Amino acid sequence: MESPSTTPDTPAEQPARPVQPARRRWFTAGGVWNAFKTFAILFSFAVNFVLIIGLLLILPQLTRFYEPLRNDVLSPIVGGLYTGFGDLNDATIQREIAVKDTVPAVFNLPLDQTTTVELVEPVPLVLPAVVDLGGTNQLDATVYLSLPPGTKLPVHMNMVVPVSQTIPIDLTVAVNIPLSETQLGPQFQGFQRIFSPLNDAVDQMPNTWEGVVKCVEKGGMLIDCKRKQ
């Protein structure tokens, strides 16, 4: 009798599981960064596209408004401010000031001089005199005289005269004050220095849109076109 064949014990075969695709891990560090880069690229492209479309729409309006904006707005305002501050720095304050006041005068006036005075009324004089009667005969007498008004007499004065008076003042003083010499001068000069570069830039801008196009074609800057011509 044949003995039955023996086989090693093997576990029962399990059915194979289907291989599932790996899930994208969006919430990992790499996934978030890749998503952000994709969004940033798309957002940048969209913004640039909108800006280009907007520029193309605005460009025809710029050609129409450039000349009024440059010649009627920027040039008068900037140039007027620059010139105005310069004129203020060169201006002067001119007016007449009425002065009405009293000034006390109290001092001692020394006098040491010879002058001529004129009598305004009769001046009686009583003088001793000696009358010569001839020979050795003399007579002592008294002479009575009167100097009439109008008589001029030389007089030497040597004295100190005290003076105490009040002098009234009523006059008009002309005043001419340059503003550059006052505290406002440095302020006006500072404002003029601030507007000087802006005024130069506006002056260098072409007066017409055709000038802007020619300047750009030559590779120049808008605020330096006239120097390039």
TORLONU-256563 format. One record per residue (C-alpha): x, y, z; residue in three letters. Coordinates in steps of 0.001 Angstrom, whole numbers, m for minus. Each point is the difference from the previous one (the first is absolute). Example, Ala and Ser with C-alpha at 12.3 -4.5 7.8 and 13.67 -1.06 7.14 Angstrom:
// residues 2
+---------+---------+---------+------+
|       x |       y |       z | type |
+---------+---------+---------+------+
|   12300 |   m4500 |    7800 |  ala |
|    1370 |    3440 |    m660 |  ser |
+---------+---------+---------+------+
//
This chain:
// residues 229
+---------+---------+---------+------+
|       x |       y |       z | type |
+---------+---------+---------+------+
|       0 |       0 |       0 |  met |
|    1304 |    3282 |    m913 |  glu |
|     213 |    2541 |    2740 |  ser |
|   m1586 |    3321 |    m704 |  pro |
|    2448 |    2747 |   m1019 |  ser |
|     708 |    2588 |    2566 |  thr |
|     236 |    3785 |    m760 |  thr |
|    1244 |    2698 |    2297 |  pro |
|   m2630 |    2012 |    1772 |  asp |
|    m375 |    3438 |   m1702 |  thr |
|   m2248 |    2794 |    1096 |  pro |
|   m3040 |     667 |   m2045 |  ala |
|     665 |    2498 |   m2791 |  glu |
|   m1503 |    3472 |     623 |  gln |
|   m1603 |    1958 |   m2845 |  pro |
|    2219 |    2863 |   m1288 |  ala |
|   m1121 |    3531 |     977 |  arg |
|    m217 |    2597 |   m2743 |  pro |
|    2756 |    2632 |     129 |  val |
|   m1510 |    3414 |     760 |  gln |
|    1700 |    3189 |   m1271 |  pro |
|    1762 |    2081 |    2645 |  ala |
|   m2078 |    2928 |    1212 |  arg |
|    1405 |    3533 |    m503 |  arg |
|     877 |    1400 |    3314 |  arg |
|   m1043 |    3681 |    m275 |  trp |
|     470 |     698 |    3647 |  phe |
|    3645 |    m898 |     144 |  thr |
|    2699 |    2712 |    m175 |  ala |
|     857 |    m814 |   m3617 |  gly |
|   m3617 |     m81 |   m1082 |  gly |
|    m890 |    3392 |    1468 |  val |
|    3091 |    1625 |   m1556 |  trp |
|    m746 |   m1446 |   m3442 |  asn |
|   m3602 |    1179 |     238 |  ala |
|    1118 |    3479 |    1025 |  phe |
|    2474 |     234 |   m2900 |  lys |
|   m2689 |   m1018 |   m2470 |  thr |
|   m2422 |    2580 |    1388 |  phe |
|    2672 |    2752 |      m1 |  ala |
|     915 |    m662 |   m3642 |  ile |
|   m3628 |      64 |   m1106 |  leu |
|    m760 |    3103 |    2066 |  phe |
|    3059 |    1847 |   m1354 |  ser |
|    m965 |    m885 |   m3557 |  phe |
|   m3549 |    1234 |     563 |  ala |
|    1161 |    3297 |    1560 |  val |
|    2466 |     660 |   m2819 |  asn |
|   m2654 |    m768 |   m2566 |  phe |
|   m2431 |    2436 |    1632 |  val |
|    2672 |    2708 |     228 |  leu |
|     902 |    m389 |   m3658 |  ile |
|   m3650 |     200 |   m1050 |  ile |
|    m503 |    3045 |    2226 |  gly |
|    3086 |    1698 |   m1427 |  leu |
|   m1215 |    m625 |   m3529 |  leu |
|   m3343 |    1537 |     915 |  leu |
|    1548 |    3023 |    1757 |  ile |
|    2647 |     721 |   m2632 |  leu |
|   m2403 |    1695 |   m2455 |  pro |
|   m1262 |    2171 |    2854 |  gln |
|    3563 |    1026 |     885 |  leu |
|     594 |    1226 |   m3528 |  thr |
|   m3033 |    2253 |     343 |  arg |
|     619 |    1275 |    3529 |  phe |
|    3804 |     289 |     m75 |  tyr |
|     222 |    3494 |   m1490 |  glu |
|   m2647 |    1597 |    2305 |  pro |
|    1503 |   m1786 |    3005 |  leu |
|    3546 |    1146 |    m804 |  arg |
|    m676 |    3497 |   m1361 |  asn |
|   m3066 |    1061 |    2018 |  asp |
|     486 |   m1773 |    3347 |  val |
|    3544 |   m1115 |     773 |  leu |
|    1925 |    2842 |   m1625 |  ser |
|   m2084 |    2902 |    1445 |  pro |
|    m235 |   m1482 |    3491 |  ile |
|    3584 |   m1215 |     429 |  val |
|    1537 |    2914 |   m1908 |  gly |
|   m2233 |    2486 |    1801 |  gly |
|     975 |   m1322 |    3418 |  leu |
|    3716 |      15 |    m869 |  tyr |
|    m149 |    3543 |   m1417 |  thr |
|   m2289 |    1215 |    2771 |  gly |
|    2348 |   m1073 |    2788 |  phe |
|    2872 |    1659 |   m1862 |  gly |
|   m1963 |    3245 |    m327 |  asp |
|    m920 |     m98 |    3686 |  leu |
|    3660 |    m409 |     909 |  asn |
|     848 |    3101 |   m2089 |  asp |
|   m2978 |    2041 |    1214 |  ala |
|     198 |    2884 |    2463 |  thr |
|   m2375 |    1490 |    2551 |  ile |
|    m538 |    3664 |    m835 |  gln |
|   m2221 |    2306 |    2001 |  arg |
|      m8 |    3234 |    1952 |  glu |
|    m328 |    m115 |    3775 |  ile |
|   m1307 |    3014 |    1904 |  ala |
|    1909 |     614 |    3219 |  val |
|   m1658 |    2152 |    2662 |  lys |
|    1597 |      75 |    3423 |  asp |
|    1748 |    2170 |    2569 |  thr |
|    3636 |    m377 |     975 |  val |
|    1271 |    1317 |    3347 |  pro |
|    3228 |    2026 |    m213 |  ala |
|    1749 |     364 |    3368 |  val |
|    3696 |     873 |     m20 |  phe |
|    2580 |    2676 |     897 |  asn |
|    1217 |    2232 |   m2815 |  leu |
|    3491 |    1475 |     549 |  pro |
|     588 |    3416 |   m1609 |  leu |
|    3415 |    1594 |    m520 |  asp |
|    m103 |    2444 |   m2863 |  gln |
|    m129 |    3656 |    m980 |  thr |
|   m3100 |    1312 |   m1667 |  thr |
|   m1843 |    3232 |    m713 |  thr |
|   m3229 |     826 |    1743 |  val |
|   m2551 |    2676 |    m837 |  glu |
|   m1824 |    1977 |    2690 |  leu |
|   m3759 |    m228 |    m122 |  val |
|    m673 |    2749 |    2555 |  glu |
|    1819 |    2998 |    1473 |  pro |
|    2812 |    m892 |    2373 |  val |
|     839 |    2735 |    2624 |  pro |
|    3625 |     357 |     977 |  leu |
|    1378 |    1760 |    3061 |  val |
|    3758 |     390 |    m290 |  leu |
|    2590 |    1896 |    2055 |  pro |
|    1979 |    2548 |   m1984 |  ala |
|    2886 |    2434 |     500 |  val |
|    m372 |    3417 |   m1647 |  val |
|    3271 |    1695 |    m941 |  asp |
|    m336 |    3740 |     578 |  leu |
|    3464 |     826 |   m1246 |  gly |
|    3252 |     188 |    1823 |  gly |
|    m170 |   m1985 |    3121 |  thr |
|   m3655 |     596 |     566 |  asn |
|   m2204 |   m3140 |    m261 |  gln |
|   m3550 |    m589 |     944 |  leu |
|   m1421 |   m3331 |    1106 |  asp |
|   m3451 |    m455 |   m1429 |  ala |
|   m2640 |   m2597 |    m773 |  thr |
|   m1225 |    m493 |   m3558 |  val |
|   m3510 |   m1213 |    m730 |  tyr |
|    m470 |   m1580 |   m3420 |  leu |
|   m2702 |   m2052 |   m1747 |  ser |
|     743 |   m2433 |   m2829 |  leu |
|   m2858 |      62 |   m2521 |  pro |
|   m1699 |   m3174 |   m1396 |  pro |
|    1757 |   m1445 |   m2997 |  gly |
|    3447 |     649 |    1343 |  thr |
|    2309 |   m2908 |    m868 |  lys |
|    2499 |   m1086 |    2614 |  leu |
|    2730 |   m2676 |    m270 |  pro |
|    m352 |   m2535 |    2803 |  val |
|    2166 |   m2960 |    1017 |  his |
|   m1988 |   m2843 |    1594 |  met |
|    1595 |   m2686 |    2148 |  asn |
|   m2663 |   m1995 |    1848 |  met |
|   m1958 |   m3221 |     212 |  val |
|   m3621 |     266 |   m1021 |  val |
|   m2354 |   m2717 |    1337 |  pro |
|   m2503 |   m1135 |   m2637 |  val |
|   m3267 |   m1742 |     847 |  ser |
|   m2452 |     m18 |   m2857 |  gln |
|   m2443 |   m2299 |   m1803 |  thr |
|     461 |    m110 |   m3763 |  ile |
|   m3103 |    m894 |   m2073 |  pro |
|     584 |   m2243 |   m3034 |  ile |
|   m2398 |     m36 |   m2950 |  asp |
|    1500 |   m1389 |   m3180 |  leu |
|    m428 |   m2642 |   m2747 |  thr |
|    2688 |   m2649 |    m440 |  val |
|     356 |   m1851 |   m3319 |  ala |
|     696 |   m3738 |     501 |  val |
|    1553 |   m2304 |   m2639 |  asn |
|     742 |   m3505 |    1358 |  ile |
|    1233 |   m2778 |   m2385 |  pro |
|   m1697 |   m3299 |     871 |  leu |
|    3229 |   m1866 |    m759 |  ser |
|    1547 |    1713 |    3026 |  glu |
|   m2817 |   m1041 |    2338 |  thr |
|    m810 |   m3381 |    1557 |  gln |
|   m2234 |    m778 |   m3006 |  leu |
|    2940 |      99 |   m2422 |  gly |
|    1414 |   m3488 |     788 |  pro |
|   m3511 |   m1478 |    m168 |  gln |
|    m655 |    1366 |   m3491 |  phe |
|    3429 |   m1170 |   m1167 |  gln |
|    m679 |   m3475 |    1413 |  gly |
|   m3346 |    m291 |   m1837 |  phe |
|    1669 |    1164 |   m3211 |  gln |
|    2682 |   m2698 |     341 |  arg |
|   m2720 |   m2623 |     537 |  ile |
|   m1899 |     950 |   m3163 |  phe |
|    3110 |     555 |   m2139 |  ser |
|     491 |   m3685 |   m1072 |  pro |
|   m3736 |    m413 |    m656 |  leu |
|     m98 |    3223 |   m2040 |  asn |
|    3019 |   m1147 |   m2059 |  asp |
|   m1648 |   m3393 |    m610 |  ala |
|   m3243 |    1588 |   m1255 |  val |
|    1962 |    2402 |   m2237 |  asp |
|    1817 |   m2966 |   m1592 |  gln |
|   m3258 |   m1804 |    m813 |  met |
|   m1089 |     346 |   m3653 |  pro |
|   m2859 |    2398 |    m664 |  asn |
|   m1880 |   m2469 |   m2224 |  thr |
|    m665 |   m3750 |     m76 |  trp |
|    1883 |    m246 |   m3274 |  glu |
|    3059 |    1289 |    1832 |  gly |
|    m438 |   m2724 |    2623 |  val |
|    m111 |   m2694 |   m2700 |  val |
|    3149 |    1344 |   m1672 |  lys |
|    1778 |     196 |    3344 |  cys |
|    m873 |   m3604 |     857 |  val |
|    1078 |   m1168 |   m3451 |  glu |
|    3415 |    1577 |     611 |  lys |
|     287 |   m1802 |    3330 |  gly |
|    m371 |    3144 |    2121 |  gly |
|   m1853 |     545 |    3244 |  met |
|   m3170 |    2049 |     193 |  leu |
|    1508 |    2544 |    2410 |  ile |
|    3183 |     374 |   m2036 |  asp |
|   m1296 |     182 |   m3572 |  cys |
|     937 |    3571 |    m875 |  lys |
|    3626 |    m533 |    1047 |  arg |
|     196 |   m2976 |   m2369 |  lys |
|   m1184 |    2043 |   m3000 |  gln |
+---------+---------+---------+------+
//
